[in-house]
Amino acid sequence: MNQFGLLRVFGYSIRVIFTVVTLIALSAGAVQSQKMDSVLLSMQRSIHYLNHSIRQDGSFLYRINLNPEVIVNEKYNILRHAGTIYAMASYCSVYPDSLLETQILLATDFLLGQTNKHPENDSSMKAVWSDPAINHSRRLLEAKLGGTGLGLVALLSVDKIHPGYTPLMDLKALGKFILYMQKKNGDFHSKYIPQEGGLQNNWKSLYYPGEAALGLIMLYEKEQSEIWLESAFRALSFLAESRKGQKDVPADHWALLATGRLLDHSNLLTEDQKNLLFNHAIQICRSILRDQLKYHQISRIAGGFTKDGRTTPASIRLEGLLAIYPHLTEDSGLKGETGKAIELGIDFLLEAQIKNETHAGAYPRAITLIPSTVRDAKKFNDRAGEIRIDYVQHALSALLMYHLQFSENP
């Protein structure tokens, strides 16, 4: 074969290779497009479920069970109420809907109704109170750090779709209460109970500091006062310092959400501050990635993070990973691994969602039952069919974050 023949063969081979690569790329693009369609449909189902769970007084139908034989106790949690508003308002800011906004504002009014008492009789401070009469609890009236933190997150999310709905003075009053709860070292008191002297030190929550930090960062974005950003940094730096050197750290997704948001303002941080926050986030991410079940004998559980098939552990971990994913660098090796974990986790959520008409859009506590021979199996299995607003909220939040980051047309 002469040189011209070789050139023709070479040219033909290049065209074949190019055609194959193009077909593979088109196929992958089609698959991803179908997945995004499924994500969008799942979000629509979930927002429909939550929307129709809002009662006339603005509270949510908090919890039901798919098993009619299980008695559902009447309880309520204002933190989860606030978290659900956050998810719904975040969705509504991307997909505006006047009827949905009206429902969100109804739920917001209920939340604002729980801020009508001033801690320490200081009119410049407000808190989100956990009221025993509403919670159906025997506990004393208390203000939880996480309640006020998530209250700020919710109200500032609503502010995106209805600017000024909560007066700035009231938002700052909630922020001031968080500052009041913070210790000099950046840690927090978790509760404030007036009948027991106020600030409490006898109980700690994993998630409250991250929730408070996220609320303060969002308040800074609204009001531009550096006091909020400084407090948020101190909170996250305390967590980072306290977890240094630990191989396994808790899946603190709220800390990741706050860290990702704070790193968006990296121009206001020193290199040492950025490194401290980033390294802490990497610690949490690595712990989360180690927990994911990439394969499982029950295929529906693959992509989740617990062998018992619970849905919310997957949702919250995905929220955390998605919050920090934009800040990961390509050369770290962690970005690719995190991206794969996110894809698997989203597949798990898409599969786990209830799709029948009665409860379409909801998420059960778990997608499978455990063997009766396992300890506490009946207790777990009775709750497997439980649907609670936060199970739906966290899944919706994860799906929305995924959609915004990975869709070509968010």
C-alpha positions in Angstrom: 0.0 0.0 0.0 1.4 3.4 -1.0 1.5 6.5 1.2 -1.7 7.8 -0.2 -3.5 4.5 0.6 -2.1 4.7 4.2 -3.4 8.2 4.5 -6.8 7.2 3.4 -6.9 4.3 5.9 -5.6 6.6 8.6 -8.2 9.2 7.8 -11.0 6.6 7.8 -9.9 5.3 11.1 -9.9 8.8 12.6 -13.4 9.3 11.4 -14.6 6.0 12.9 -13.0 6.8 16.2 -14.5 10.3 16.2 -17.9 8.9 15.3 -17.7 6.3 18.1 -16.6 9.0 20.6 -19.4 11.3 19.5 -22.0 8.5 19.8 -20.8 7.7 23.3 -20.9 11.4 24.3 -24.4 11.8 22.8 -25.6 8.7 24.6 -24.1 9.9 27.9 -25.8 13.3 27.3 -29.1 11.6 26.6 -28.9 9.5 29.8 -28.0 12.6 31.9 -30.8 14.6 30.3 -33.3 11.8 31.2 -31.9 11.8 34.7 -32.5 15.6 35.0 -36.0 15.1 33.8 -36.5 12.6 36.6 -35.0 14.9 39.1 -37.3 17.8 38.0 -40.3 15.5 38.2 -39.3 14.3 41.7 -38.9 17.8 42.9 -42.3 18.7 41.5 -43.9 15.7 43.3 -42.2 16.6 46.6 -43.1 20.3 46.5 -46.7 19.2 45.7 -46.7 16.9 48.8 -45.3 19.6 51.1 -47.6 22.3 49.7 -50.7 20.1 50.4 -49.3 19.3 53.9 -49.8 22.9 55.1 -52.8 23.2 57.2 -55.1 26.3 57.6 -53.2 27.6 60.6 -49.8 27.4 58.7 -48.5 24.3 60.5 -47.7 21.2 58.6 -49.2 17.7 58.7 -46.1 16.8 60.5 -46.0 13.0 60.4 -48.1 10.1 59.1 -47.4 6.4 58.6 -48.2 4.2 55.6 -49.0 1.4 57.9 -52.6 2.0 59.2 -51.9 -0.3 62.2 -49.2 2.0 63.6 -50.5 4.6 66.0 -48.9 8.0 65.2 -48.3 10.2 68.3 -49.2 13.8 67.9 -45.9 15.7 68.1 -44.4 18.7 66.4 -40.9 20.2 65.9 -40.5 23.9 65.0 -37.0 23.3 63.7 -38.3 20.9 61.1 -41.0 23.4 60.3 -38.4 26.0 59.6 -36.3 23.6 57.5 -39.2 22.8 55.4 -39.9 26.4 54.7 -36.3 26.8 53.6 -36.6 24.0 51.1 -39.9 25.2 49.7 -38.8 28.8 49.4 -35.5 27.7 47.8 -37.5 25.8 45.2 -39.9 28.7 44.7 -37.0 31.1 44.0 -36.0 28.9 41.1 -39.6 28.1 39.9 -41.8 31.0 40.9 -45.4 30.1 41.7 -47.8 32.6 43.2 -50.1 29.9 44.8 -47.1 28.1 46.3 -45.7 31.4 47.6 -49.1 32.0 49.3 -48.8 28.7 51.1 -45.2 29.3 52.1 -46.1 32.7 53.6 -48.9 30.9 55.6 -46.3 28.6 57.0 -44.0 31.5 57.6 -46.6 33.3 59.6 -46.9 30.2 61.8 -43.1 30.3 62.3 -43.1 34.1 63.1 -45.8 33.4 65.7 -43.2 31.4 67.7 -40.9 34.4 68.0 -43.1 36.6 70.1 -41.2 36.4 73.4 -38.0 38.2 74.1 -35.1 36.3 75.8 -33.9 38.1 79.0 -36.8 40.5 78.5 -34.5 42.3 76.0 -36.6 43.7 73.2 -33.6 43.8 70.9 -33.4 40.0 70.8 -35.8 37.4 69.4 -35.8 33.6 69.4 -37.7 30.8 67.8 -39.4 29.1 70.8 -40.2 25.5 71.2 -43.6 25.7 72.8 -44.8 22.6 74.7 -48.4 23.3 73.8 -47.5 23.1 70.1 -44.9 20.3 70.4 -47.3 18.2 72.5 -44.4 17.8 74.9 -44.0 17.9 78.7 -40.8 19.9 78.5 -40.5 23.5 79.6 -40.7 26.4 77.2 -37.2 26.6 75.5 -35.4 28.3 72.7 -33.0 26.0 70.9 -30.0 27.4 69.1 -30.9 25.3 66.0 -34.4 26.7 66.1 -33.3 30.3 65.8 -30.6 29.3 63.3 -33.0 27.5 61.0 -35.6 30.2 61.6 -33.2 32.7 60.2 -32.4 30.4 57.3 -36.1 30.0 56.6 -37.0 33.7 56.9 -34.1 34.8 54.7 -35.0 32.2 52.1 -38.6 33.6 52.1 -37.0 37.0 51.7 -35.7 35.9 48.3 -39.2 35.3 47.0 -41.0 38.0 48.9 -38.5 40.7 49.9 -39.2 42.4 53.2 -41.8 39.9 54.4 -39.9 39.8 57.7 -38.7 43.2 58.8 -34.9 43.5 58.9 -35.1 44.6 62.5 -36.6 41.2 63.4 -34.1 39.3 61.4 -31.3 41.2 63.2 -33.0 40.5 66.6 -32.8 36.7 65.8 -29.1 37.1 64.9 -28.4 38.9 68.1 -29.9 36.0 70.1 -27.5 33.7 68.3 -24.6 36.0 69.3 -25.9 35.9 72.9 -25.8 32.1 72.8 -22.2 32.0 71.5 -19.3 31.4 73.9 -16.0 33.2 73.7 -14.3 30.2 72.1 -16.8 30.1 69.2 -18.9 27.2 70.7 -22.5 27.7 71.7 -25.0 27.0 74.4 -27.5 24.7 72.8 -30.6 25.8 74.7 -32.1 28.7 76.6 -34.7 27.8 79.2 -36.1 30.7 81.1 -37.5 28.6 84.0 -34.1 27.0 84.6 -32.1 30.2 84.6 -31.5 30.8 80.9 -28.5 29.5 79.1 -27.9 25.7 79.4 -24.7 23.7 79.3 -25.9 20.2 79.9 -26.8 19.2 76.4 -25.1 19.4 73.0 -26.5 19.1 69.5 -24.3 18.0 66.5 -26.2 20.2 64.0 -27.1 23.4 65.9 -23.7 25.2 65.3 -23.9 24.6 61.6 -27.5 25.7 61.4 -26.7 28.9 63.4 -23.6 29.6 61.3 -25.6 29.3 58.0 -28.3 31.6 59.3 -25.7 34.2 60.3 -24.0 34.0 56.9 -27.3 34.5 55.1 -28.0 37.5 57.5 -24.7 39.0 56.5 -25.7 38.6 52.8 -28.8 40.5 53.6 -27.4 43.2 55.9 -23.6 43.3 55.2 -22.6 43.7 58.8 -19.4 41.8 59.5 -20.4 40.9 63.0 -22.6 38.1 61.6 -19.8 36.8 59.3 -17.3 36.9 62.2 -19.6 34.9 64.5 -20.2 32.3 61.8 -16.5 31.9 61.2 -15.8 31.5 64.9 -18.5 28.8 65.1 -17.1 26.9 62.1 -13.5 27.3 63.2 -14.3 25.9 66.7 -15.7 22.8 65.0 -12.7 22.6 62.7 -10.2 22.9 65.6 -12.1 20.4 67.8 -12.1 17.8 65.1 -8.5 18.2 63.9 -6.6 14.9 63.4 -9.8 12.8 63.7 -10.2 10.2 60.9 -13.9 9.7 61.4 -15.9 12.8 62.0 -19.7 13.2 62.1 -21.6 13.7 58.9 -22.2 17.3 59.9 -24.0 18.5 56.7 -25.1 21.8 58.2 -21.5 22.6 58.8 -20.8 21.8 55.2 -23.7 23.9 54.0 -22.4 26.8 56.1 -18.8 26.3 55.1 -19.7 26.2 51.4 -21.6 29.5 51.8 -18.8 31.1 53.8 -16.2 30.1 51.2 -18.3 32.0 48.6 -17.0 35.0 50.5 -13.4 33.8 50.5 -12.2 37.3 49.6 -13.1 38.3 53.1 -11.0 35.5 54.6 -7.3 35.1 55.1 -5.5 32.1 53.5 -5.1 30.5 57.0 -8.9 30.9 57.6 -9.8 29.5 54.2 -7.5 26.5 54.7 -8.9 25.8 58.2 -12.5 25.7 56.9 -11.6 23.8 53.7 -9.6 21.1 55.5 -12.4 20.6 58.0 -14.9 20.3 55.1 -12.6 17.7 53.4 -12.5 15.7 56.7 -16.3 15.5 56.7 -16.5 14.7 53.0 -14.1 11.8 53.4 -16.1 10.3 56.3 -19.3 10.6 54.2 -17.7 9.0 51.2 -16.5 6.0 53.2 -20.0 5.4 54.4 -21.7 5.2 51.0 -22.9 1.8 49.9 -21.8 1.7 46.3 -23.1 -1.9 46.0 -25.7 -3.9 47.9 -27.5 -7.2 47.5 -30.7 -5.2 47.6 -30.2 -3.0 44.5 -32.5 -0.2 45.8 -30.2 0.4 48.8 -27.1 0.9 46.6 -26.1 4.6 46.6 -27.5 5.1 50.1 -25.5 5.5 53.3 -27.1 3.0 55.7 -27.6 -0.8 55.3 -31.1 -0.5 56.7 -32.2 1.7 53.7 -33.1 4.9 55.6 -33.6 7.8 53.2 -32.7 10.9 55.2 -29.1 9.9 56.0 -28.6 9.9 52.2 -30.4 13.2 51.7 -28.5 15.2 54.3 -25.1 13.8 53.2 -25.8 14.7 49.6 -26.7 18.2 50.7 -23.3 18.5 52.4 -21.4 17.1 49.5 -23.2 19.3 47.0 -22.5 22.4 49.2 -18.7 21.8 49.1 -18.5 20.3 45.6 -18.0 23.6 43.8 -15.0 24.4 46.0 -13.2 21.1 45.3 -10.3 21.3 42.8 -10.0 18.9 39.9 -6.4 18.0 40.9 -7.3 16.9 44.4 -8.8 13.6 43.2 -11.6 14.2 45.7 -13.8 16.1 43.2 -14.2 13.1 40.9 -14.9 10.7 43.8 -17.4 13.1 45.3 -19.1 13.6 41.9 -19.6 9.9 41.5 -20.9 9.6 45.1 -23.4 12.4 44.3 -24.7 10.7 41.2 -25.1 7.4 43.0 -26.9 9.1 45.9 -29.3 11.0 43.7 -30.1 7.7 41.9 -31.0 6.3 45.4 -33.3 9.2 46.2 -35.0 9.0 42.8 -35.7 5.3 43.4 -36.8 5.8 47.1 -39.5 8.4 46.4 -43.1 7.4 46.7 -44.8 7.8 43.3 -48.4 6.6 43.8 -51.1 9.2 43.9 -52.0 9.1 47.6 -48.6 10.1 48.9 -46.7 11.1 45.7 -43.6 13.0 46.4 -43.1 11.8 50.0 -40.2 9.8 51.3 -40.6 7.0 53.8 -38.2 6.7 56.7 -36.7 3.5 55.2 -37.3 1.7 51.9 -37.0 -1.8 53.3 -37.8 -3.8 56.4 -35.1 -5.5 58.5 -35.3 -9.2 59.5 -37.5 -9.9 62.5 -34.5 -11.6 64.1 -32.6 -8.4 64.4 -32.7 -6.5 67.7 -35.5 -3.9 67.8 -36.7 -5.0 64.4 -40.4 -4.4 65.2 -39.7 -0.8 66.4 -37.7 -0.1 63.2 -40.2 -1.8 60.9 -43.1 0.0 62.5 -41.4 3.3 61.6 -40.1 2.3 58.2 -43.3 3.5 56.6 -43.3 6.8 58.5 -43.4 10.0 56.5 -42.2 13.2 58.2 -41.9 16.6 56.7 -38.1 16.7 57.2 -37.7 13.4 55.3 -39.3 15.1 52.3 -37.6 18.5 52.9 -34.0 17.1 52.9 -34.6 15.1 49.8 -36.1 18.1 48.0 -33.1 20.3 49.1 -30.6 17.7 47.8 -32.4 17.3 44.5 -32.6 21.0 44.0 -29.0 21.6 44.8 -28.1 18.8 42.3 -30.4 20.2 39.6 -28.8 23.7 40.0 -25.3 22.5 39.8 -25.5 19.8 37.2 -28.3 20.7 34.8 -27.5 22.6 31.7 -30.7 24.5 32.0 -31.5 25.1 35.7 
